[in-house]
Amino acid sequence: MEALGHGLLPLGAVRTCQKEGRCPLIGSIHFLSSPFPSTLKSLKYKNNTRMQAVEEEYELKQMKDMAAAKKRWDALIRDGTVKVLTPREAGYAIQLSNKMLLDVRPSMERKKAWVKGSTWIPIFDVDASLELRTLSLKATNFLMGGWWSGVPALSYNKEFLSNVEEKFAKDTDLIVACQKGLRSIAACEVLHNAGYNNIFWVQGGLEAAEEEDLEREGPQPFKFAGIGGLSEFLGWTDQQRDAAAKEGWGYRLTFSARLVGLVLGADALFIGAQKVGQYLQMLRSH
């Protein structure tokens, strides 16, 4: 199952919910003002044991809240409150029953591929604010794997429910989809709690769809909409490896050439930096 962002809860979403002490998707969470209290920060790592204990407690709390949320989501499906559809069944429902598809993915996934005629209202999206706190979170997200996966810091869309209510009446048959299925089941819970009773969840998300299952628009296949960063550039994602197995050597050679180019570029930068350093040292000596 995918993470809501990447990890148990997207870093940006966690920080957004800190202000309120509650995440509408996970439940009550007793957030620290930062991963560690300021009183501990002032110790400057003199008490490493206590710092580690606080960090572990924080992570354990997140895991427990996520586990509790998953139980609620499983109950929604088990009780039939949320009906389950495969991507192919969702395609049939859209074509034959005129059901509406609600796409809750963030913008960087939506712009790569989307279902024709679908309505896009993200439940998490890219945090575009330029506050110092937000910029710090973006930097942390990048260093903790965003450079590899291409996934930016995401924050919970506080207007998600109000935007849905503007578009759809409470008795509308809504098919809810995201890239892999986790954010969409979280959205289903939000919608059910708001009074929507005809909710359908696309199990596995759009990534599980074959091209013939849903009428696609956009430049890339559904399976590639959730990848990015250096891993996508080098072709080192599961989706691209599957495609390479079907496409053959021509597909693989493209990414092999990129890897060679990246290595040569890195070498050129390293040699150039050395030359500049030697030149600066020579200038100082004279």
Secondary structure, DSSP 8 states (H G I E B T S, - for coil): ---SSSSSS-HHHHHHHHTTTEETTTEE----SSSS-HHHHTTTTS-HHHHHHHHHHHHHHHHHHHHHHHHHHHHHHHTTSEEEE-HHHHHHHHHHH--EEEE---HHHHTT-EETT-EE--SEEE-----HHHHHHHHHHIIIIIHHH----EEE-TTHHHHHHHH--TT--EEEE-SSSHHHHHHHHHHHHTT---EEEETT-GGG--TTTS-EESSS-GGGTT--HHHHHHT-SHHHHHHHHHH-HHHHHHHHHHHHHHHHHHHHHHHHHHHHHHHHHHHHH-
